[in-house]
Amino acid sequence: RIAFALGICQQYAYGVHRAVKKARSLYEEAWESGLSIAGVKLAECWLYGNGGPKDLETASSLLAEVTEKSEASGLYLAGVLCSCVGWKDKAYSMYKKAAKLEHPRAAYNLGVLMGPGPQGEGGYRDAKGSAEMYETAKEGNDVRGIYNLSICYQKGHGVKRDQKRAVELLRRAADMGHVKAMYNLALHLCSSSGKGGTEAETETESGAKNKSEDDDNNNNSAKPKPEYPDSVVGTPGYLAPEILAMQQYIVATSPDLWAMGVCLFRLIHGQHSWPFPYKNHQGSVLKRLE
């Protein structure tokens, strides 16, 4: 393992000058000592010619030997390498073996390959199997598996549709820092009818939006109604344009989202968003306050 770690440092210049040839030699040493993940890195060297000759046949042979060792991390990395070079059948086989050994990220990748989940590539379509793989990934605390499983429950991919379960998983993924889960959870909280456990509209991993059946069953009285403000209340610089213009808006929805956007802009760029996206917004704030 020390030789393998040193190889990684040499290949990616972690604390040392980059030396790919030396890295390859260290991977060979680690592989000869029986470390399967070193075999994958060595196969990568043969595949791309890193630090020495290039030979697809040798790379393929090394990956076959890694498969025989049946070590989860090695199988997973071998699957990733095969996927990167377009060997989907080999990738599928290695992910499957690693998933049986309960490797969470391998299970997630296998779920993606099996589809038709939120990212499903569809080469090995099996909706039920895909959901099962995301469940395995969830058990291993893989955040992307948890998120995709929430979408499966929301849309009924391979499992019985269950909005309450979908939201529970969405919360778990959001708590772990998954950005899309945070976004979808925010949509759920904003568009909830007040009953809890229903989502009006949610964005999936692939960007498609899903409208729940509960929307069609809810009557108009259950939905938040637009209101006209009779006063301007808020922090200067964070007020939404519709408040300043005294336009009709849904209380606690669009103004809050606007303010959140301003906060995110400042966090990312280190400055206020003016003059983008509204040139005269700051002036409008001051004028309205006066």
N, C-alpha and C positions, 0 to 999 in steps of 0.2 A: 504493500500500500504506500510506503514511503516513496518508492521508485515511481509509482503511478502519479502521486501528488507532485513530485518534482517534475515529472513530464508535463503535467498540466501547467505548472509555473513557467517552464521553458517555452511551451508552445504559445501561451497567451501573454507572456511577459509580465507575470505577476511577481514583482519584486526583483526580477532579473532581466537581463537583455534577452530578447526573443532568440531562441535557437531551436528551430523545428527539427533539425537533424538529431540533435541531442535528445529532444523530446521523444522522437521515434525510437531511439535506442533504449530509453528508459521504459517506454511502453512494452518493448520486447522483453526487457528484463522482468517487468511485473507480470506479463502474460506467461512467461516461462515458470514463474513461481505459483501460477494457478489462479490469478485474479482475472475473472471473466470480463469486467468492465475495461480492463487494459486491453483485452483482445478486441473489443469494439473500437477503441481508439486506434489500435494498430491496423485494424481493417480499414478505418477511415484514412489512415496514412497511405495504405496501398491503393485505396479507391481514388484518392485525389492526387497522389504523388507527393504528399507532404514529407519533406526531409529525405526523399529517396525515390526509388523507381515506382511506377504506377502499374498495377496489374489487377484487373477486375476479378479474374479467376481466383487469385490468392485472397483477395478481400472476401469474396463469396465463401471460400473454403473456411476462412477464419470465423466468419459469422455462423457457419454451420457448426463449428466446434463450440462456439459460445452457446448455441442452442442446446447442444448435448449436455453442457454443464448444468443447465436448468437452474441458474441463479437469477433471481428476479430482476435485480438492477441491471445486470448484463443483458438480459433478454429485452428489457425495456429500452435501453440505449441502442441495442442492435435494431430494434423496431423503428426507433427514431431515425437512425442512419438510413435504413432501407426506405423509409417513407420519403426522406429528403431526396434520394436519388431515383424515386419513382418505382421502387420494387414493392408495390402495394401488397402482393400476395405474401411475400416474405414478412413484410411489416405486420400484416394481419396475423400471421402464424405466431410471430414472436410476441406481439401484444397479448394474444390469447393465452400463451403459455405463462407469461408474466402475470396476467390477471388471475390465472388459477392459483398462482402463488401469492395472491392478494396484494399485488403492487398497485396502489391507487391511481397513479398517473397512467400506467399502462391500461388499466380498466377504463379510464376516461377516454384515452385515445381510441381504444377499441370501440367504445360506445359511439364515438364520432364517426368511425369508419362504417359501423353497422347501420347507422341512421334508422329511420328518417327523423332523428332528433333535431334540435335547434340548429346544429351545424352539420347535420348528416351529409356525408359525401355520397352515400347511397350505393357504393360498390358492393356492399355485403348487406343488403337491406334486411333488417330484422328489428322491427320496432320494439318488440318485447325484450329481445336480447340486449338492445341498446339501453333500455331503461334499467335492466338488471346490471349492466356494466356501470352505469352511473350510480346505482345503489352501492355497488362494491367500492367505487371511488369515494362515495360519501362516507362509508364505514372507515375508510382510510383518511378521512378529513381532507380530501382534495376539494378545494373551493370551487374549481370549475365543474367538477362532477356534481357537486351539490347544486350549483346554479342550473346546470342543464337538466338535472332531475326535477327541479322546480318547474321548468318549462314543460317537461314531459307531463307532469301532473296537471298543469294548467291547460294544456292542449289535448290531453288524452293520448299521448304517443306511447304505446306499449303498456300503459297502465290505465286504470279507470280514472276518469277525470275527477279531480278533487281540488277545488280552489283553496280550501282551508289548508290542506297539506302543502300546496304550492307556495302559499304565503309564508308558512312556517319555514320552509326550506330557503325561500328568498331572504327572509330575515337572517337566517343563519349565515348565508353567503355574504350578505351585506355587513354583518358583524365582523366577518373575517376580512373585510376590505375590498370585496369584489365590486368594481365600479358600476358595471351594468346592473348588478343586483340592487345596489343603492338607488340607481336611477329608476328601475322598475318598481321598487318598493315605494319610492317617492310618488310615482304615478298612481300606485295602488292607494296610498294614503290620501292623495289629493282627489281621486275620483271615486273613492268608496262611497257607497250610498248611505253609510252610517250603520249598517247592519254588521259589518265586519266580515272578513273572509271572502269578499267579492272584489274582483278587479274589473274596472270598466275598460281599461285599455293598457296593454303591457307590451313593451318592445322586447322581442326575442333576440338571441345571440346573433341571428342572421340579419336582424334589422326589420323583420316583418312584424306588423302589429296584429294583436289578437283582441277581438272584442268578445267579452264573455256573454253567455246566454242570459245572465242576470240583468244585463242592460235592457234587453227587450222586455223583460218581465216587470222591471221597475216602472211605476207610473211617474209622471212628471213632477208630482208633488214631493217625491222622495229625493229629487235631485236639487242641488243648491241653485238658487235663483239669483240672477244678476241683480245688483242693487246700484242706486245712484248715491254717491257719498254726499253728505251735507257739510263736510268739513275735511280739511287736509291734515292728517296726522301721520307722522313718521319721521325718520331720520333724513335730513337733507342729503342729497346725493345718492340715496338708495330708494327713493320713491319712484314707483312705476309711472309711465307716461299717462296711463288712463286715470290715475288719481289726480295728477296735475291738471289734466284736461277736463276733470269732472265728468268723465265718461262712465257709462255703465260697465260694471265689472263684478266678478264673483268674489265676495269677501273671503279672505284667507286662502285664495288660490293663486290667481295671476300676480297680485302684488308681491306675495311671498316668493314666488318663483323668480320674479324680476330681481328682488333683493338678493336672493341666493346666487343668481347669475353675476351680479355686481361683486359679491364677496369672492366667488370663484375666480373672477377676472383679476381681482386685486391679489389674490393668493398666488396665481400663476404668473402674472406679469409684473407684480410689485408696484403697480400704479393704478389710478382710477381709469375707468373705461372711457371717459370723455376724451375726444369728441365722438368716439365710437361707442354705441351704435346710434345715439341721438345727439346731433350736433349741439342743439340748443337746450339740452335737457337740464344742465346745471343752472343756466340762466333762468329757465322756467321755474325751477325749484325756488330760487331766490325771489323771483318776481311774485310767485304765488304766496310765499311766506310774508312778503311785504304787504 
